[in-house]
Amino acid sequence: MCGIIGLHLKNPGLQPQLGELLTQMLEAMTTRGPDSAGIAIYADHAPGHDHAPGHDHAPGSHDHDLRYSLRSDETVDWDLLAKRIAAETGRDVRVEPLGSDSVIFGSPAAETSFLAAVRRIAPQVSVPGYGRSMVVVKDVGAPAAICARYGIPRWAGYQGIGHTRMATESAVTTAHSHPFAPAADLALVHNGSFSNYATIRRQLERKGVRFDTDNDSEVAARLIAARMAEGADLEEGLRTVLKEMDGFFTLLVTTRTQFAVVRDSFACKPAVIAETPDYVAMASEYHALAGLPGITAARVFEPMPEEIHVWSR
């Protein structure tokens, strides 16, 4: 059993409150997932606006850079690592601290060369996610403690998703926690389990897809990413999951411009959506939505089996 939450803002006036609202929603899902938690937040410039990493440069000054969320359980000299990656890629690297164990590196380097450099120079460092708009934070422990540790309530942005995990298929580690973010600005959170994920994983590995964990949710995320790399849109990627993967699941998947929800053919795993003129919100249980502004006037519904809902900016 896990809990998933998401918020897609239509009203820019709510963007300064995004982190606070997501934190409240994530804390409400603690009973569904006390092992670990994670969150992906999207913003037009530096994710988190003036209260998050990146506020020290002018808005838009690095709009073409990719931002890489990095984390390590071992002590790392992040400034030294940035210099070594810059030397290897031939491109500048900016360091934006998140905490003692996490940073954001910003760089115009191509994602393939940057990620390869991290793996060669610092194999103990993981990259939970990257993109032009997205920052990913995840850790083991209670959702409230994780959000407080990284200052999530002070972050701003236009969209975010989160997950609280109760491990059933793999170990309780930061790497196994959600979101899974296999491509730039693509993130997935999942409640449920897939029965044939090992088969799909082998098929993807034969095509050269690289995996970081043995988590079944990562397989779904990389299947969607692989389809989108072939030219499919997000909805087509989700239809591929419905067609090829067996199990009981609710998925919430985001890109830089989209927010999508789908349930399996039996709709066994809970999902509630609330929509107002200001936002679209989704959670595993309604009580995680109850504190949102204007919720009493929202259109609230449960998505039907195999019904794909997509909202775009």
GIPERA-V413678 format. One record per residue. N is the residue number from 0. RES is the residue in three letters. OMEGA is omega in whole degrees, 0 to 359 (999 if undefined). NEAR is the number of other ideal C-beta (glycine too) atoms within 12 Angstrom. Layout:
N RES OMEGA NEAR
N RES OMEGA NEAR
This chain:
0 MET 178 27
1 CYS 177 46
2 GLY 176 43
3 ILE 179 54
4 ILE 176 55
5 GLY 181 51
6 LEU 180 50
7 HIS 186 43
8 LEU 172 36
9 LYS 183 22
10 ASN 181 21
11 PRO 180 19
12 GLY 179 15
13 LEU 186 29
14 GLN 178 34
15 PRO 182 23
16 GLN 188 31
17 LEU 182 46
18 GLY 179 41
19 GLU 181 30
20 LEU 179 44
21 LEU 178 55
22 THR 178 37
23 GLN 180 32
24 MET 182 49
25 LEU 178 51
26 GLU 179 33
27 ALA 180 33
28 MET 183 44
29 THR 182 34
30 THR 178 20
31 ARG 183 33
32 GLY 182 39
33 PRO 187 25
34 ASP 185 32
35 SER 181 37
36 ALA 178 48
37 GLY 184 51
38 ILE 173 55
39 ALA 182 52
40 ILE 181 57
41 TYR 176 47
42 ALA 184 39
43 ASP 179 26
44 HIS 176 30
45 ALA 179 35
46 PRO 182 48
47 GLY 176 41
48 HIS 187 27
49 ASP 179 22
50 HIS 182 26
51 ALA 182 37
52 PRO 177 41
53 GLY 184 39
54 HIS 183 23
55 ASP 176 19
56 HIS 184 20
57 ALA 178 12
58 PRO 177 17
59 GLY 185 14
60 SER 178 16
61 HIS 185 26
62 ASP 183 19
63 HIS 178 15
64 ASP 169 31
65 LEU 177 35
66 ARG 183 48
67 TYR 175 47
68 SER 182 46
69 LEU 180 42
70 ARG 176 39
71 SER 174 27
72 ASP 177 16
73 GLU 178 15
74 THR 182 13
75 VAL 171 29
76 ASP 188 17
77 TRP 179 32
78 ASP 178 17
79 LEU 179 17
80 LEU 178 31
81 ALA 180 34
82 LYS 181 20
83 ARG 178 22
84 ILE 178 37
85 ALA 180 26
86 ALA 182 17
87 GLU 183 23
88 THR 183 28
89 GLY 180 15
90 ARG 180 24
91 ASP 175 19
92 VAL 176 36
93 ARG 180 30
94 VAL 179 29
95 GLU 186 31
96 PRO 170 24
97 LEU 181 36
98 GLY 182 24
99 SER 183 17
100 ASP 187 27
101 SER 176 35
102 VAL 166 38
103 ILE 172 44
104 PHE 175 46
105 GLY 183 37
106 SER 173 35
107 PRO 180 24
108 ALA 176 30
109 ALA 186 19
110 GLU 181 30
111 THR 181 16
112 SER 180 23
113 PHE 182 37
114 LEU 178 32
115 ALA 179 19
116 ALA 178 32
117 VAL 182 37
118 ARG 181 20
119 ARG 188 17
120 ILE 186 27
121 ALA 182 30
122 PRO 178 17
123 GLN 182 18
124 VAL 177 35
125 SER 177 34
126 VAL 183 40
127 PRO 180 45
128 GLY 178 46
129 TYR 178 37
130 GLY 178 35
131 ARG 184 32
132 SER 193 36
133 MET 169 40
134 VAL 181 52
135 VAL 175 49
136 VAL 173 49
137 LYS 187 48
138 ASP 174 41
139 VAL 180 27
140 GLY 183 25
141 ALA 180 22
142 PRO 182 45
143 ALA 181 23
144 ALA 180 20
145 ILE 180 39
146 CYS 179 37
147 ALA 183 22
148 ARG 183 25
149 TYR 176 42
150 GLY 184 27
151 ILE 181 44
152 PRO 181 30
153 ARG 183 25
154 TRP 176 42
155 ALA 179 38
156 GLY 183 43
157 TYR 184 41
158 GLN 176 49
159 GLY 174 53
160 ILE 181 51
161 GLY 186 54
162 HIS 170 56
163 THR 193 48
164 ARG 164 45
165 MET 189 29
166 ALA 176 27
167 THR 186 22
168 GLU 184 26
169 SER 190 28
170 ALA 175 17
171 VAL 177 23
172 THR 176 25
173 THR 181 34
174 ALA 182 31
175 HIS 180 34
176 SER 182 45
177 HIS 3 54
178 PRO 167 49
179 PHE 187 43
180 ALA 189 46
181 PRO 181 41
182 ALA 183 36
183 ALA 175 30
184 ASP 176 37
185 LEU 181 42
186 ALA 181 51
187 LEU 168 48
188 VAL 193 54
189 HIS 169 51
190 ASN 180 46
191 GLY 179 39
192 SER 177 28
193 PHE 183 33
194 SER 184 17
195 ASN 185 21
196 TYR 180 33
197 ALA 178 22
198 THR 180 19
199 ILE 179 33
200 ARG 180 30
201 ARG 179 14
202 GLN 180 20
203 LEU 179 29
204 GLU 178 17
205 ARG 177 11
206 LYS 177 18
207 GLY 179 11
208 VAL 182 25
209 ARG 180 20
210 PHE 179 30
211 ASP 184 30
212 THR 173 29
213 ASP 182 18
214 ASN 180 38
215 ASP 180 39
216 SER 178 49
217 GLU 179 37
218 VAL 178 43
219 ALA 181 48
220 ALA 182 47
221 ARG 174 37
222 LEU 177 45
223 ILE 180 46
224 ALA 180 35
225 ALA 179 32
226 ARG 180 33
227 MET 176 31
228 ALA 178 22
229 GLU 178 16
230 GLY 178 9
231 ALA 173 19
232 ASP 185 23
233 LEU 181 35
234 GLU 177 26
235 GLU 176 23
236 GLY 179 37
237 LEU 177 42
238 ARG 176 25
239 THR 176 30
240 VAL 179 44
241 LEU 183 29
242 LYS 191 18
243 GLU 185 24
244 MET 180 38
245 ASP 176 23
246 GLY 178 32
247 PHE 188 26
248 PHE 161 43
249 THR 179 48
250 LEU 169 52
251 LEU 187 55
252 VAL 182 51
253 THR 168 49
254 THR 180 38
255 ARG 185 31
256 THR 188 23
257 GLN 183 33
258 PHE 190 40
259 ALA 180 41
260 VAL 174 47
261 VAL 175 42
262 ARG 181 36
263 ASP 187 33
264 SER 177 19
265 PHE 180 16
266 ALA 183 23
267 CYS 183 17
268 LYS 189 33
269 PRO 176 28
270 ALA 178 41
271 VAL 179 39
272 ILE 175 40
273 ALA 181 37
274 GLU 175 28
275 THR 174 24
276 PRO 184 16
277 ASP 186 26
278 TYR 164 37
279 VAL 179 41
280 ALA 179 47
281 MET 177 50
282 ALA 177 44
283 SER 180 43
284 GLU 186 29
285 TYR 186 25
286 HIS 176 23
287 ALA 179 39
288 LEU 192 36
289 ALA 182 21
290 GLY 181 25
291 LEU 180 39
292 PRO 177 25
293 GLY 184 22
294 ILE 182 27
295 THR 179 13
296 ALA 184 14
297 ALA 168 23
298 ARG 185 18
299 VAL 181 23
300 PHE 174 19
301 GLU 179 23
302 PRO 182 29
303 MET 179 17
304 PRO 177 19
305 GLU 179 21
306 GLU 182 23
307 ILE 178 30
308 HIS 180 31
309 VAL 173 29
310 TRP 183 29
311 SER 176 19
312 ARG 999 21
